[in-house]
Amino acid sequence: MTISPETAVHEVRRGRSSQERTAAACGEARRLSGRIVANGTLRAALTDRTIEVENPATGAGIGAVPRCGREDVDAVVSLAHTAWRAWSRRPARERGALLMRAADRLEEESEALACLSALETGNALATQARGEAATMVDILRFFAGLGGELKGQTVPAAPGVFQYTRRESMGVVGAIIPWNAPLMQTASKIGPALMAGNTVLLKPAEQAPFAVLRIFEILQEVLPEGVANCLTGLGEEAGRFLVEHPLVRKITFTGSTGVGAEILRGAAGKIVPVTAELGGKNPNIVMPDADPRRAADGILRGLRLQRQGQSCSAGTRIYIHDDIYDTVIDRVIEAIPAFRIGDPLDERTQVGAIISREQLARIERYVGLARDTAGASILCGGKRPVVQGFENGNFYTTTLIEGLPVSSEVCRDEIFGPVATVARWHDFEEVLAEANDTNFGLAAVIWTQNLARALDFVDRIEAGFVQVNQFSVAEANIEYGGAKMSGMGRELSVESMVQHFTWSKTVLINGNGAEE
Ligand code: NAP
């Protein structure tokens, strides 16, 4: 295999030890500390209050970011609003060309971005952060090529009358993201928003701000001043002020259902549209005719161990038909210990650390509830593993729980960690009813070789992202989003860009009265 200069650089970087990678990423976090990205540059915020950021694998502080309040939000939204007119008037394909260049620059920096993201999220570099950086670039390139799709329609009219619609940009888009996959989520927000002619102010989660700040710093090399901005802060302060700001004309949010509902209430006060990608508690159903090996692999993939189960589309409600229950579950339980838990920046690590002590405590609370439930048993996991050299890290073993009543909170709430419930079923109508008996409706998967059964499931399952005989992740051009309380609006498709990041203006021109 020939190695291009770029690949060679990556190979050299990959060859570095985890300690060297950690040191480099810590240096980057320190450099970005105390800064936001606005005015075309990485700069200090107006506030002098800060939020400490920790390495989830060690509990050690890695830096601090500004805890921006109303003053900072006001200042940056004003800049973004000023930049909007000129940006929106640029030909769409010219905007796309700039976005494409930005994607190229991000690709050049992708290894460093992946290391920084692994450091602050606890996601393993090898199984999550590196792939996520590549997905980020791919999503931006996808949207960068969509300039030609920002078109309206002509509407038949009487002779001499011309009627048409045109798509208009919205203005400043307020974007708010969580910590579990920040590289990908940043691209999912800024790609369609910028391509459609809007400017952006994004607030990352307080736990994982640095890689996102670095992305925005890189964007400044290519995009005009004020077009892409990023500030840090708490959700209930900076996030809320952003949602309520009168010059923010569109909100795009990914996060929990509770916060999503709050954001919708805030946006309702000023009548602005919201795209909300929210939580999930997703059924993964194995039919009696499924190939047990494929189903077991699919269950493992569905657990999203590369993010320690902290994935909105994780298959955390597993239903296996009685006929093949033991074969499938034995395979899964046998495979789980082989997933190596450890230092996220070590190439050999497959499962990293839980984002925070609070999240770890939440996971332990649910597992404790299961332990205290009569008839329930922990099939595997249910404890903190010892990771040598990382004794203060937020690690947790992958946990499968059997025998819980469907009314249990463990079965009903989104835990957002490496914990799933497993149930044996006999009757398809019953299992389908149970799968739908939830307020969530994000993802759903079925394993079967019976096409009619698969299509029947697709027809009746209440979820926005449905898969048959596979459990893969969202990607560019595969529209993504939830039903019920898992959200509203869609992401990652051309239609979602047009529908959610532009509005339609209807124009009627009557030429009949014009002078001959
Ligand atoms: P979260 O608590 O809802 O926070 C998400 C973001 O919202 C953070 O930046 C947070 O700020 C901010 N925020 C909190 N309160 C706010 C408010 N009142 N107004 C405005 N912004 C506010 O979610 P999380 O714990 O970070 O992430 C996990 C959740 O995200 C899970 O429920 C998961 O299912 C969901 N998720 C959904 C998808 C999807 O595509 N459907 C993808 C990934 C994750 P802070 O910085 O203060 O936290």
Boltz pocket constraint, residues with backbone or C-beta under 6 A from the ligand:
constraints:
  - pocket:
      binder: B
      contacts: [[A, 176], [A, 177], [A, 178], [A, 179], [A, 180], [A, 203], [A, 204], [A, 205], [A, 206], [A, 207], [A, 233], [A, 234], [A, 235], [A, 236], [A, 238], [A, 239], [A, 240], [A, 243], [A, 254], [A, 255], [A, 256], [A, 257], [A, 259], [A, 260], [A, 262], [A, 263], [A, 276], [A, 277], [A, 278], [A, 279], [A, 280], [A, 311], [A, 312], [A, 414], [A, 416], [A, 442], [A, 482], [A, 486], [A, 487]]
      max_distance: 6.0
